[in-house]
Amino acid sequence: MSASGAEVKQLGLGYYWQDLAVGQKFKTYRRTVTEADLVGFINCTGMLEVIFMDAEYSATHGAVAGRIVPGALTYSLIEGMLFQTMMQGTGLAMLETSMKAVAPVFVDDAIYGVVEVIGIKPTSKHGRAVLASRVTVKNQDNETVMTYDVSRLVAGWETENKAESSLAR
């Protein structure tokens, strides 16, 4: 409650499963992949593959020319944007994912994700649901670079939180 007695609404709250419908689509903002992203990611994860560490080697021995980034980094950047928006405070667990890298992503590419809700299955306990989504990752030229299907456990409205749902925003 604020000093005036009015309730203060939470900014950045993700979607409860009841706020979503099969067929709905959402788009993230674009995110430029930087050299710092690549270096930090490969060092943190131990993906110290020479094609990610040595630009000259990659240019002469890699499958494609350019400063390529791991598909796992592309996936992680998009998931990070979804955690901060669509799933913030409502996403409870990732249950399953299936990913396909379609085209390479390079340092300085700008990527974004388009999320389509493909299934919602309420659980028998605690007002939760399994949310199935298809995520298409595109680059600055609107070319698809990755697709993945993901199932998540998502919170439902609680009686006291119903007024805070994304429908009430």
Beta strands, then each sheet from edge to edge (+ up, - down):
strand 1: 25-27
strand 2: 31-32
strand 3: 91-101
strand 4: 110-122
strand 5: 129-138
strand 6: 144-154
sheet 1: 1+ 4- 2+
sheet 2: 1+ 4- 5+ 6- 3+
end
